[in-house]
Amino acid sequence: MKTLVINGSPRKNGHAMTLVNEMLKYLNGEIRIIHTYHDNISPCMDCRYCWNNNECCIDDGMQEVYQLLNEVDNIILASPLYFSELTGQLLNFASRLQLFYVSRCIRKNKEFKLKEKNGVLILSAGGDTKKLERPTESANIIFRHTNTKLIGSTYTLRTNDVSAEEDISALSKAHELALKLNDLHSS
């Protein structure tokens, strides 16, 4: 089993990654972590190169991600919430999924199909975030464009008062989701 973690936080050891790391303690198989703030991934420039080619012309860290998205069995999408939304850098990353949209909808490539995957969403927030509809909808768009079925989520939403390391409920849910991914892969 292969899992791709897409970390949308500028902090490699922040609250969202605390929950990811809890999952990784129990998750079987190979793990690859992409840190969208640190792994040289630029946003889409709408140059439309992909309208006539089966690739993106931006030569950066996303080239590896495109390959991984057809190899992995699971995606864990993790992000703190800024202004009640996924981080800007994670949304920049998501803009590069335009390549897949163009393959399906503009070039109408009937042979294009990404491997089906299972997904987990992990969110953290400290401020006044109470509603998760907006970031969840954004995450669902990412999951849809990567052919990923969301199987569960965990959140730590009061990190100004209670750190993720102390959020027993969120940590427990992360553990449970790791075991669920293991079970789905073994069946």
C-alpha positions in Angstrom: 0.0 0.0 0.0 1.3 3.5 -0.9 0.1 6.7 0.6 0.7 10.3 -0.5 0.4 12.9 2.2 -0.2 16.4 0.8 0.6 18.9 3.6 -0.8 22.4 2.9 0.8 23.9 6.0 3.9 26.1 6.0 4.9 24.2 9.2 6.2 20.7 8.8 5.4 20.0 12.4 2.2 22.0 12.9 -1.2 21.0 14.3 -2.3 19.4 11.0 0.9 17.4 10.7 0.5 16.2 14.3 -2.7 14.4 13.2 -1.0 13.1 10.1 1.9 11.8 12.2 -0.6 10.0 14.5 -2.1 8.3 11.4 1.4 7.4 10.1 2.2 5.5 13.3 -0.5 3.0 12.4 -0.6 3.1 8.6 0.9 0.2 6.7 3.1 0.6 3.6 5.1 3.3 1.9 4.5 6.9 2.7 5.5 10.0 0.6 4.9 13.5 2.0 4.6 16.5 -0.2 4.9 19.8 1.6 3.3 22.4 -0.7 5.2 25.3 0.9 8.6 23.6 0.6 8.6 21.3 -2.4 8.9 23.7 -5.3 5.3 23.6 -6.6 4.2 26.6 -8.6 0.5 27.5 -9.3 -1.1 27.0 -12.7 -0.3 30.0 -15.0 -3.2 29.2 -17.4 -0.7 29.1 -20.2 -2.8 26.4 -21.8 0.1 24.2 -22.8 -1.8 21.2 -21.5 -4.6 22.0 -24.0 -2.4 20.6 -26.7 0.0 18.4 -24.8 -0.5 15.5 -22.3 1.7 17.3 -19.7 2.3 20.5 -17.8 5.1 22.8 -19.1 6.1 23.9 -15.6 9.1 21.8 -14.6 8.9 21.6 -10.8 8.0 19.3 -8.0 4.5 18.7 -9.4 5.9 16.5 -12.1 6.7 13.8 -9.4 3.2 14.4 -7.9 1.5 13.7 -11.3 3.3 10.3 -11.4 2.5 9.5 -7.7 -1.2 10.3 -8.2 -1.4 7.3 -10.6 0.6 5.0 -8.2 -0.7 5.6 -4.7 -3.6 3.9 -3.0 -4.4 6.7 -0.5 -4.2 10.4 -0.3 -4.1 12.2 3.1 -4.9 15.9 2.5 -3.9 18.1 5.5 -4.2 21.8 6.0 -4.6 24.4 8.6 -7.4 26.8 7.9 -6.7 30.4 7.0 -9.8 32.6 6.9 -11.9 29.5 7.1 -10.3 28.0 4.0 -7.5 25.7 2.9 -4.1 27.5 2.8 -3.3 29.5 -0.3 -0.4 27.3 -1.1 -2.5 24.2 -1.0 -5.0 25.9 -3.4 -2.0 26.8 -5.7 -1.1 23.1 -5.7 -4.8 22.2 -6.5 -4.7 24.6 -9.5 -2.1 22.3 -11.1 -4.7 19.6 -11.2 -6.0 21.5 -14.2 -3.9 19.1 -16.2 -6.4 16.3 -15.4 -9.5 18.4 -16.0 -8.1 19.5 -19.4 -7.3 15.9 -20.3 -10.9 14.8 -19.6 -13.0 17.8 -20.6 -11.0 19.9 -23.1 -9.0 17.3 -25.0 -11.7 14.7 -24.3 -9.0 12.0 -23.9 -11.2 8.9 -23.4 -8.1 6.9 -22.3 -7.3 9.2 -19.4 -8.1 7.7 -16.0 -6.3 8.1 -12.8 -6.0 5.2 -10.4 -8.8 5.1 -7.8 -7.7 6.0 -4.3 -9.1 6.4 -0.8 -8.7 9.7 0.9 -8.6 11.3 4.4 -9.0 15.0 5.2 -7.2 16.5 8.1 -7.9 20.1 9.1 -6.7 22.3 12.0 -7.8 25.8 13.1 -7.1 28.0 16.0 -9.2 31.2 15.5 -12.9 31.6 15.2 -13.5 28.9 12.6 -16.7 27.1 13.4 -18.0 26.0 10.0 -16.1 23.6 7.8 -18.3 23.6 4.6 -15.9 25.9 2.6 -12.7 24.0 3.2 -14.4 20.7 3.0 -15.9 21.6 -0.4 -12.4 22.7 -1.6 -10.9 19.5 -0.4 -13.7 17.5 -2.2 -12.8 19.2 -5.4 -9.1 18.1 -5.0 -10.3 14.6 -4.2 -12.6 14.5 -7.2 -9.9 15.6 -9.6 -7.5 13.0 -8.2 -10.1 10.2 -8.4 -10.1 9.8 -4.6 -13.0 8.7 -2.5 -13.1 10.4 0.9 -13.4 7.8 3.6 -13.2 10.1 6.6 -12.0 13.2 8.2 -10.5 14.5 11.5 -10.3 18.0 12.7 -8.7 19.9 15.6 -10.4 23.3 15.7 -9.4 25.0 18.9 -5.6 25.0 18.6 -5.3 28.5 20.2 -6.6 26.9 23.4 -5.8 23.1 23.0 -2.9 21.9 20.9 -3.4 19.0 18.5 -1.2 16.9 20.7 -3.8 17.3 23.5 -6.9 16.9 21.3 -7.6 13.3 22.3 -10.7 13.0 20.1 -8.9 14.2 16.9 -5.9 11.9 17.7 -8.2 9.0 18.2 -10.0 9.6 14.9 -6.7 9.8 13.1 -5.7 6.4 14.6 -9.1 5.0 13.5 -8.7 6.4 10.0 -5.3 4.8 9.6 -6.7 1.4 10.5 -9.6 1.9 8.1 -7.2 2.6 5.3 -5.3 -0.5 6.2 -8.5 -2.6 6.2 -9.7 -1.2 2.9 -6.4 -2.1 1.2 -6.3 -5.6 2.6 -9.8 -6.5 1.5 
